[in-house]
Amino acid sequence: MQVIDSHTAGEPTRVVVGGGPDLGAGSLAERAARLEAEHGDFCASLLCEPRGHEAMVGALLVAPSDADCVTGVIYFNTLRPLGMCGHATIGLAVTLAHLGRIAPGQHRIDTPLGPVSFDLHDANTATVVNVESYRHAKDVAVPVDGLGVVVGDVAWGGNWFFLAKSAPVAVEAGNIRALTDAALAIREALDRSGITGADGARIDHVEFFEPAISSDAHSRNFVLCPGGAYDRSPCGTGCSAKLACLAADGAWPPGKEWVQESVIGSTYRVSYRQGAGAGIVASITGQAFVTAETNLLFHAEDPYIHGIRL
């Protein structure tokens, strides 16, 4: 299987450019469902150890349903397909340029959530226009073992987020283990309390915020991803969820740039416009760099051919 690896603000993306499963015809949403139902080992075999690691996000290139799109893509983590991923879209844009498939300018890709556009500024910089984001619930209180009652907002940014009002410890690299444990405890408490996104959707991302360390940024965040790893980048869908909450509170105006800093110090520059519905449409600008072109090999006698899953 042919893959190209990159990182966006430190967060890795693995783009499958050849040798992936045949998912047949239909919409991207139908093909993503088929990937999960009929190719259960695919995600783990590419992203889990020994070939990858839990922080990686994959991007399977497929034919688009919309002829105006340069490609179709199904994003996935170690567990299952994702609806949308901001950092992986920036990584995909840079990868497509690396392959010579696109030049700087505006482009569209087809995703399971519908077409998404991006503007490739140069070989390493892109702005992604995300799907419409919105706050689903404000000031949700959840009792968490070891933390007491934690209050936060539930928001959609292309994935479901619980955005805590305060962090249990300082949002800095030395506290990544403690932040991870706290976020996992919150996610388990959300499940236990029956707190969900729209239509009972599981909230699989948890986000903490603190004031930025850099004078050029407005906020510093820590984001727990579905597989249990932390996001090295500021998280594109998480930034969208954050702006949706700020917009709902009247705390940040449309068009004004917000600089979000990650727990490792990397940044995205984000802004928003009002959406067609009640939400907002965020634009996320970041940089990605290609790190490898690789042929992944799958030996029939390899006991970990489908990844190490503990």
N, C-alpha and C positions, 0 to 999 in steps of 0.2 A: 504494500500500500504506500503510495507516494504522498508525503506530507511536507508542508512548509511551516516552520515554527517562527513565531515572532513574540515580542512582548510590547504591551501598551502601558506606559507609565509603570512598568515593572510587572504587570500581570500577563501571564503567557497565554497565547492562542496557538492552536494547532489546526491548520487548514488542510483538509483532505482533498487533494487535487486529482487523485487517481486511485482506482482499486477499491472504492467504497461499494457498499451493497446496492443492488438494483432495487429501487423503491417503486418502480412502476410510474404510472401516470396519476393525475389528480392534482389537487391544490397542494401547496406547501404544508398546510395544516394536516391534510390527509396523509401525506407522505411522512411527516414527522410522527404521526400516530402509528403508521406502519413500521417505522424504524423502531419505535419502542415496543410494539407488540410482537414483531417477527424477528427482530435482531437484538435480542436481549443482552448479548455479550459484547456488542459493538462498542458502546461507550466506554465500558470499563477496560476493554482490551487495548484501546488507544490511549487512555488517559491515566489509568491506574499504574502504579509500579508493576513491572520493572521498566515499561516503556515511557511512562510519564509520571505525573504526581497529581495529588488531589487539587492543587490550585489551578491546573490547566482547564481551559475551556476549548472545546473542539468546534470546528465549523466544517460541515460536510457540503461541498459544492454539488448542486444538482441543477437540472434545467429549470429555468424560471417558468411560472405559469403566465406571467405578464411579459409580453414581448418587448416592452420598453425597459426591462431590467437587464443589467449586464450579466447577472447570474442569479440563481436561487441558492439559498443557504439555509441549512438546518443547524442551529447552534445546539451544543449539548455539553453537559458536565459528566462527571464520572458515573452518574446515576441514570440520567434520562435526558431527552431533548429539552431545550429551553425555548421560551417564546421569543425572547430578544436578549441581546447582550451588547452594551455600548462599547466596552473595551475591545471585544472581539470584532465588532464592525469596523472600528478604526484599524485594528490589526489586519482584517480582511482587505480593506481599501489599500493599505500599504503593500500587502502581499500580491494583490491583483496588479498593482503598478510594477512590482518587482518582476512579475511574470510577463510584463509587457502587454497585458490585456486591457489596461486603461491608461489614460494620460490625465494630468491634472485637469480638473473641471468637475462639473456636477454629474452624478451618476445615481442610479437606483438599483437596489437589490430586492429580490422577492424573499420574504420570510414567512414563517407560519402565522404571524400576526398581520401580514399584509406587506405591501411595498414600503421600504425605508430608503430615504435618500441620504447621500453624503456628498460633501464637497472636498475633493482631494486638492490641497493647496500646493504641496510639493511631495517629494518622494517619501517623506516621513510624517507629514502632518495632515490631518483630516478633521472635518467637522461633520458630525452625524446629527441628522434631524430625527429624533426619536418618535416613537408612537405616542399618542396622547396619554398624558399622565394625570392622576388626580388623587386627592385625599379621600379615602373611604370612611375613616372614622377618626375623630379627634379625642385626645386625652383618654385613651383606653387604659384602665388600671388592671394589672395582672399580678396576682401573688406568685412570687418566685422563691423557690427554696434557696436559702442562704442570702437572698438579696432583699427580702421583704416585698412590699408592693412597688412595682415598677410601672411608670406611666409613660405612654408614648402614643404616637399616631400610626395608623395603618394606612399605607398608601401604595398605589400602583405606579410603577415607572417602566413597565415592560416585564417586571417580576414583582412579587408581593413582598413588601417591607414592613417591619415594625421599627419605627424611628423613635428610640428612647429619648426622653427629655433630658436625661443626665447620664453620664458615664460612671460605672462603678469604680474605676480607677483612671488615672491619667491616660489619655490616648497617645501613647508613645511606644516605640519599638520594644523597649524593655518590658512592657506589660502585655505583649501579644498573647501569651499563654493565659493570663488572667482574664483578658478581654474575651478571648475565645471561649473560655469556660463559662463566663457570665452570659455571653450571647447564646450559647448552647442551652443553658438553664432557662433563659427567657423563651427560647423557641419551644422547649419541652413544656413550659408552663402555658404558652399560647395553645399548644395542642391539647393539653389537659383541660384547659378552661373553655375549649370550644370556640376560641377567638379566631376568626378567619377573614380572608378577603371576600370579595363579591362571590356569590353563588357557592359559598363553602370552600373556596380555594385555600389551600394551605399557605400560611405565611412562612416562607423558607429562607428569607434574608432578615438579619437583624443589624441595626445600624446605631452606632454611638457617635456623638459629636462633642467637640470641645473647641475653644478658640484656636485659631491657627498659630503656628510657631513663626512662619514666614510673614513678614510685614506686607507681602504682596497678596496674601490669601485672606479669605473671609472666615474660613472654618476648617477644622481638621476632623477626619472621620476614620472610623473603623467599621468594616463591613464583614459580617459572617455570611459566607456563601452556602448553598444547600448541602454540599458534601462535607462541610465542617471545617474547610480551610478559610483563611481570611483573604480578602481582596487586597492585593498589593497596590492596585490603582485606586483612585477615588471612587470608582464604580459608576459607570455611566447611567445605568438604570436607577441606581441609588441617588445620584445627583438629581435625576429627573423627579424622583419621589420627593426629595428634599425641597426642590423648587416648587412642586405642586403644593406642599404644605405651607411654604412661605407665601405663595400667591394667595392661597385660601385665607391666610391670616392678614393679608394686606401688608405684609412685612417686606416685600421686595417687588419692584415694579417690572413690567414687561420691558424687554430690550436691554436692561442693565446687566452688565457682566458680573457673574459670581465666580470667584476662584475657590475651588474646593481642593484641599490638600489631603493626601492619604496618610495612613499611619507610618509609611516609610518616607514621606516627604514629597512624593510626586504630585503633580497637579493636573486638573482639568479646568478649562475656562468654559463656563456654561451661561446660557441666558434662555429666555423663554418668550413665546407669544401665546396669546389666548388660543385655545383649541376650538374645534368646531362644536364640541360638546361643552360640558361644564369644567373640563380640565385645561391643562396647558400643554404646549408642544415645546419640549426642550431641545436646544442645540448644544452639543458637547464637542469641544475641540481638544484634541490631545495628539501625542506623538507615539508612533510605533516604529520598531526596528526589527527587520528580519534577522533571525539568529541561526537558522539551520535549514538545509534542504535534505530530507531524509527518506530512505526507503525502509519502512517497517516490515520486518519479517515475522512470519507466523509458522513455527515448526509444529507439526502434528503431535510430536512426542514431548513438547514443552509443557511441564505441569502447570505453568503460569501463563499459558497462551492467552487466556482471557483476563489476565490481570490478577494482582494480589488483592483479594477482598477479605478483610478480617471482620 
